[in-house]
Amino acid sequence: MELHLSLMFDRLPEIAAAFDRRERIVVFPGDCLEFLRGIPDETFQLVVTSPPYNLGKEYEKRIHLEHYVEQQREVIRECVRVTKATGSVCWEVGNYVDNGAIVPLDALLFPIFQDLKLRCRNRIVWHFEHGLHCTRRFSGRYESILWFTKSEDYFFDLDPVRVPQKYPGKKHFKGPRAGQYSCNPLGKNPGDVWIIPNVKSNHVEKTEHPCQFPVELIERLVLTLTREDDWVLDPFLGTGTSIIAALRHDRRGAGAETHSRYVEIARSRIHQALQGTLPVRPMNRPVFNPRDAGRALTTAPWLKQGELNGVLALGEKQTHYGAKK
């Protein structure tokens, strides 16, 4: 679904630098705690973010892990305060790595949300195919999204993010509905494992940010957990992805970013999104399969002609089939 946001407004909204409920877009160039402390209680329907992982990237200073958790606690506490009673908080994280040993950050941060009396609805696994290749452990190919709500009375709309049924022609074979189709005609629940390409060098959305997440990852959360005109907050805005995802579906977006270069990129990308010129990978586009596309690079050059083109599965034996005698 390609959106042209310029058609949604009589006049393209301005990007404000300070929060005001009358605005539609806010990019605060500074520390998120400073930004959050000036926002009234229960303002945002959705808080969604991917904080720094304490890995020493250009936008963060590596600190002791206990200090990192306390910093996160302070931000999370403020984010919960500004979230509506019907709202959600989604915290997307990966692993902290220390001398080759990993610490799952979602496990480390989970108790903070529990202490604040939030209820975890899902631990969503985001799976992707590309990243660093490890030599002494299996290569990391997933991150997780912890989705919390403040109360039992939370907003959730599954219909906008349903995916095609695996067996759309399946019918009930017994009972009072025997012979009727058993699936929802709008599609099925996408589940809690999301296969979405990460933003690497050849991704259409790639900027100079080293850890940018894709628009479609946030779009799914925006569509499910908010209504039109609701506010979406990202306290670690980066290059503006969360605001872009919100605007593409007629929501309001706000965020804070300390890195001046990323603020520039975020503002530029938001302007492009408003004008309908920002390159974005569409939601629900199938993941590219190079074998289906007939790419020559999928043919192993070290195999002799006639040999199997690929690696056998673990424990699998090569089988030769022939006609029965």
VMD Tcl script that draws the C-alpha trace (Angstrom):
set ca {
  {0.00 0.00 0.00}
  {1.66 3.20 -1.17}
  {0.44 6.29 0.65}
  {0.58 9.87 -0.58}
  {0.34 11.87 2.61}
  {0.12 15.20 0.82}
  {-3.44 14.22 -0.11}
  {-4.44 13.90 3.58}
  {-3.89 17.56 4.44}
  {-5.07 20.87 3.01}
  {-1.66 22.17 4.02}
  {1.34 20.05 4.96}
  {1.88 20.20 8.74}
  {5.00 21.78 10.16}
  {7.54 19.83 12.20}
  {7.49 21.35 15.68}
  {10.49 21.26 18.03}
  {8.43 21.38 21.24}
  {5.39 19.38 22.25}
  {1.90 20.81 21.95}
  {-1.28 18.74 21.64}
  {-2.37 20.89 18.69}
  {0.63 19.81 16.60}
  {0.79 16.71 14.40}
  {4.56 16.21 14.28}
  {7.15 16.91 16.97}
  {10.89 16.28 16.66}
  {12.65 17.36 19.84}
  {16.41 17.88 19.31}
  {17.65 16.82 22.73}
  {17.51 14.34 25.59}
  {14.32 12.32 25.84}
  {14.01 12.78 29.61}
  {14.02 16.54 29.19}
  {11.33 16.15 26.54}
  {9.20 13.69 28.52}
  {9.18 15.72 31.73}
  {7.36 18.53 29.94}
  {4.52 16.30 28.67}
  {1.23 15.86 30.59}
  {0.18 12.50 32.00}
  {-1.66 10.08 29.71}
  {-0.96 11.88 26.44}
  {0.14 9.08 24.11}
  {-1.81 6.07 22.91}
  {1.37 4.24 21.88}
  {4.99 4.45 22.94}
  {7.20 2.45 20.59}
  {10.97 2.59 20.47}
  {14.27 0.80 20.07}
  {16.70 2.21 22.64}
  {20.49 1.99 22.35}
  {21.83 -1.47 23.24}
  {24.90 -0.17 25.13}
  {27.22 -1.51 22.42}
  {29.26 1.68 21.98}
  {27.73 2.78 18.67}
  {28.37 6.33 17.48}
  {25.16 7.57 19.11}
  {25.89 6.14 22.58}
  {28.63 5.79 25.17}
  {29.19 2.28 26.47}
  {28.62 2.15 30.24}
  {28.39 -0.47 32.98}
  {25.35 -2.67 32.40}
  {23.79 -1.86 35.79}
  {24.04 1.87 35.00}
  {22.46 1.23 31.59}
  {19.49 -0.54 33.21}
  {18.99 2.35 35.63}
  {19.02 4.83 32.73}
  {16.41 2.73 30.97}
  {14.33 2.52 34.15}
  {14.16 6.31 34.34}
  {13.05 6.65 30.71}
  {10.56 3.78 30.93}
  {8.99 5.27 34.08}
  {8.38 8.57 32.27}
  {7.08 6.79 29.16}
  {4.55 4.86 31.24}
  {3.43 8.09 32.92}
  {2.65 9.76 29.58}
  {0.87 6.69 28.15}
  {-2.93 6.62 28.24}
  {-4.75 4.08 30.41}
  {-5.95 2.37 27.20}
  {-2.51 2.64 25.61}
  {0.49 0.42 24.94}
  {4.26 0.50 25.37}
  {6.40 -1.47 22.91}
  {10.12 -1.82 23.68}
  {12.17 -3.31 20.81}
  {15.61 -4.63 21.82}
  {18.31 -7.13 20.90}
  {21.26 -8.45 22.87}
  {24.03 -6.76 24.79}
  {27.30 -8.48 23.87}
  {30.26 -8.66 26.25}
  {33.38 -10.51 25.03}
  {31.30 -12.85 22.89}
  {28.73 -13.59 25.62}
  {25.21 -12.25 25.13}
  {22.78 -10.75 27.62}
  {19.16 -10.62 26.30}
  {18.11 -7.06 27.01}
  {14.40 -7.86 27.07}
  {15.00 -10.24 29.99}
  {17.02 -7.55 31.76}
  {14.37 -4.83 31.24}
  {11.25 -6.95 31.83}
  {11.29 -6.50 35.65}
  {11.19 -2.71 35.22}
  {7.83 -2.95 33.44}
  {6.58 -5.45 36.02}
  {7.51 -3.09 38.86}
  {5.45 -0.39 37.13}
  {2.43 -2.76 37.09}
  {2.30 -3.12 33.32}
  {0.89 -6.28 31.74}
  {2.86 -8.06 29.03}
  {0.61 -9.07 26.13}
  {3.25 -10.45 23.76}
  {6.95 -11.04 23.36}
  {7.15 -10.59 19.60}
  {10.14 -12.10 17.82}
  {11.32 -10.09 14.82}
  {13.27 -12.44 12.54}
  {15.53 -11.24 9.72}
  {18.13 -12.88 7.50}
  {21.07 -10.48 7.42}
  {23.61 -9.32 9.97}
  {27.07 -9.98 11.37}
  {28.40 -13.52 10.90}
  {29.58 -15.04 14.17}
  {32.40 -17.60 14.32}
  {32.09 -18.92 17.90}
  {28.31 -18.85 18.32}
  {25.28 -18.96 16.04}
  {24.74 -15.71 14.16}
  {22.06 -13.49 15.68}
  {19.04 -13.21 13.42}
  {16.28 -11.92 15.65}
  {15.33 -9.18 18.07}
  {12.28 -8.95 20.30}
  {9.47 -6.51 21.00}
  {7.98 -6.50 24.47}
  {4.40 -5.24 24.23}
  {2.87 -4.00 27.48}
  {-0.45 -2.40 28.36}
  {-1.32 -0.22 31.37}
  {-4.69 -1.85 32.01}
  {-7.11 -4.56 30.90}
  {-9.04 -1.91 28.98}
  {-6.54 -1.53 26.15}
  {-7.12 -0.83 22.46}
  {-6.35 -3.65 20.02}
  {-7.56 -3.95 16.43}
  {-6.35 -7.07 14.62}
  {-8.13 -6.57 11.29}
  {-5.75 -4.01 9.68}
  {-2.76 -6.36 10.04}
  {-4.24 -9.73 9.18}
  {-2.20 -11.80 6.73}
  {-3.37 -14.27 4.05}
  {-4.70 -17.61 5.26}
  {-2.46 -20.62 4.69}
  {-5.47 -22.78 3.75}
  {-8.23 -20.36 2.67}
  {-10.33 -23.21 1.27}
  {-10.39 -25.23 4.49}
  {-13.86 -26.13 5.80}
  {-15.31 -27.52 9.01}
  {-15.65 -31.27 8.55}
  {-18.15 -31.92 11.37}
  {-20.47 -30.20 13.79}
  {-23.13 -27.55 13.13}
  {-20.79 -25.65 10.77}
  {-19.78 -28.68 8.69}
  {-19.10 -27.67 5.10}
  {-18.63 -23.98 5.92}
  {-15.30 -22.24 5.55}
  {-13.38 -22.33 8.83}
  {-11.12 -19.32 8.31}
  {-11.68 -15.61 8.75}
  {-12.21 -14.11 5.25}
  {-10.20 -11.03 6.26}
  {-7.11 -13.16 6.89}
  {-5.41 -14.71 9.89}
  {-3.64 -13.40 12.96}
  {0.05 -12.84 12.00}
  {1.23 -14.46 15.24}
  {4.15 -13.39 17.40}
  {7.01 -14.22 15.01}
  {7.37 -11.51 12.37}
  {9.60 -12.11 9.36}
  {10.50 -8.65 8.08}
  {13.77 -7.71 6.33}
  {16.10 -5.54 8.40}
  {17.48 -2.31 6.97}
  {20.85 -3.17 5.46}
  {22.88 -1.70 2.58}
  {20.49 -2.56 -0.27}
  {17.26 -1.79 1.62}
  {15.21 0.98 0.03}
  {14.95 2.84 3.37}
  {18.67 2.76 4.28}
  {20.26 5.91 5.70}
  {23.63 6.38 7.38}
  {22.21 5.27 10.75}
  {23.83 1.89 11.65}
  {20.81 0.41 13.45}
  {17.74 1.70 11.65}
  {14.55 -0.34 11.85}
  {12.07 -0.76 8.97}
  {8.89 1.29 8.68}
  {6.70 -1.80 8.20}
  {7.76 -3.18 11.60}
  {6.32 -0.11 13.33}
  {3.34 0.19 10.97}
  {2.00 -3.13 12.21}
  {2.06 -1.85 15.81}
  {0.60 1.54 14.87}
  {-2.32 -0.01 12.99}
  {-3.09 -2.52 15.74}
  {-2.67 -0.39 18.84}
  {-3.88 3.09 17.80}
  {-6.75 4.83 16.07}
  {-6.54 7.66 13.55}
  {-5.42 10.96 15.10}
  {-3.87 9.23 18.15}
  {-0.43 10.26 19.36}
  {2.57 7.92 18.89}
  {5.79 8.57 20.82}
  {9.35 7.37 20.22}
  {11.76 8.60 22.93}
  {14.79 7.37 20.94}
  {13.71 8.63 17.54}
  {16.81 7.97 15.44}
  {16.00 8.76 11.81}
  {12.27 9.26 12.36}
  {10.88 5.83 11.47}
  {8.20 5.75 14.18}
  {6.84 9.17 13.24}
  {6.82 8.16 9.57}
  {4.88 4.99 10.36}
  {2.37 7.05 12.35}
  {1.92 9.70 9.65}
  {1.41 7.10 6.92}
  {-1.77 6.08 8.72}
  {-3.04 9.51 9.77}
  {-1.75 9.42 13.33}
  {0.29 12.08 15.14}
  {3.94 11.45 15.89}
  {6.48 12.77 18.39}
  {10.01 11.85 19.36}
  {13.32 13.00 20.80}
  {16.82 12.55 19.39}
  {20.14 13.79 20.79}
  {22.32 13.18 17.71}
  {22.10 16.33 15.56}
  {22.82 14.52 12.30}
  {20.02 12.04 12.91}
  {17.66 14.93 13.71}
  {18.44 16.35 10.26}
  {17.84 12.98 8.61}
  {14.60 12.45 10.53}
  {13.24 15.84 9.52}
  {14.22 15.23 5.89}
  {12.59 11.79 5.81}
  {9.42 13.11 7.46}
  {9.21 15.89 4.84}
  {9.57 13.29 2.09}
  {6.88 11.14 3.70}
  {4.49 14.09 3.82}
  {5.16 14.79 0.14}
  {4.72 11.11 -0.79}
  {8.28 10.75 -2.10}
  {9.93 8.73 0.71}
  {11.05 5.24 -0.42}
  {9.36 2.72 1.88}
  {9.16 -1.05 1.62}
  {5.42 -1.86 1.48}
  {3.80 -3.84 4.28}
  {3.20 -7.52 3.55}
  {5.51 -7.63 0.54}
  {6.92 -11.20 0.43}
  {10.51 -11.59 1.60}
  {12.80 -11.78 -1.44}
  {13.87 -15.32 -2.32}
  {16.94 -15.33 -4.61}
  {16.37 -18.94 -5.65}
  {12.86 -18.19 -6.85}
  {14.30 -15.21 -8.76}
  {16.85 -17.43 -10.52}
  {19.90 -15.58 -9.23}
  {23.20 -17.03 -10.43}
  {24.83 -16.41 -7.06}
  {22.71 -19.19 -5.53}
  {24.56 -21.80 -7.58}
  {27.56 -23.12 -5.63}
  {30.58 -22.86 -7.97}
  {32.50 -25.63 -6.17}
  {29.93 -28.31 -7.01}
  {30.52 -30.48 -10.04}
  {27.91 -30.59 -12.75}
  {25.09 -32.91 -11.72}
  {25.75 -32.65 -7.97}
  {23.09 -31.33 -5.63}
  {23.01 -27.54 -5.68}
  {22.89 -26.90 -1.96}
  {23.88 -28.23 1.40}
  {22.17 -31.28 2.85}
  {20.26 -30.78 6.05}
  {21.89 -31.91 9.28}
  {21.87 -35.73 9.38}
  {20.25 -35.99 5.94}
  {21.53 -38.56 3.46}
  {21.56 -38.04 -0.26}
  {18.77 -40.17 -1.75}
  {18.57 -41.50 -5.29}
  {15.16 -42.41 -6.64}
  {14.44 -44.87 -9.42}
  {11.65 -46.96 -10.81}
  {10.67 -50.09 -8.90}
  {11.77 -53.35 -10.51}
}
mol new
graphics top color blue
foreach p $ca { graphics top sphere $p radius 0.5 }
foreach p [lrange $ca 0 end-1] q [lrange $ca 1 end] { graphics top cylinder $p $q radius 0.2 }
display resetview
